[in-house]
Amino acid sequence: MATSKKMITREEWEKKLNAVKLRKEDMNTLVMNFLVTEGYVEAAEKFQRESGTKPEIDLATITDRMAVKKAVQNGNVEDAIEKVNDLNPEILDTNPELFFHLQQQRLIELIRQGKTEEALEFAQEELAPRGEENQAFLEELEKTVALLVFDDASTCPVKELLDLSHRLKTASEVNAAILTSQSHEKDPKLPSLLKMLIWAQTQLDEKAVYPHINDLSTGKLEDPSE
């Protein structure tokens, strides 16, 4: 037998929300964490001056990290590798999967530029030995080399490797590795908390009718009938 849901008025709900005490310092820490993780160095510097919130890492390192990320996004992978090694050589030394993906992206860029002979030579000298040691690497290498078989890359089954999204994926992987090397979270906390809010509202929907926050950008409460 179905049970009726509990009705919670806006007044009751706002009273419950207002009873939750949040420290301003905690909110500022969340904001700073987001700015640092996403690489908004100027905004982080300004927020530090205005709020007095101390960042978890040296803000100067954000500029270096963003330079690496931008280099990968622009297809300048060799430059990105040099920048990573300047930051911390251990990042690539201790992360063979990341190094392989960067080398794979270098191969993709050579293929994109139509440098077929150089691409084949690079694949044989730099990537094939790694593929011999790791089956997953070998499969990824074979997929990438398949781009050379097709005169028209748009007809290749693995054409997505040439998409900008693949550069962005590799750039995000490098960004996460640098953050981890700096003892910082790979992802900002704020989006995770917002996802948790959505999940909590979904769970509560099964038991009650109450004002929702439908627009996370404003945080405005809306009655169920709105």
Disulfide bonds with the S-S distance in Angstrom:
none
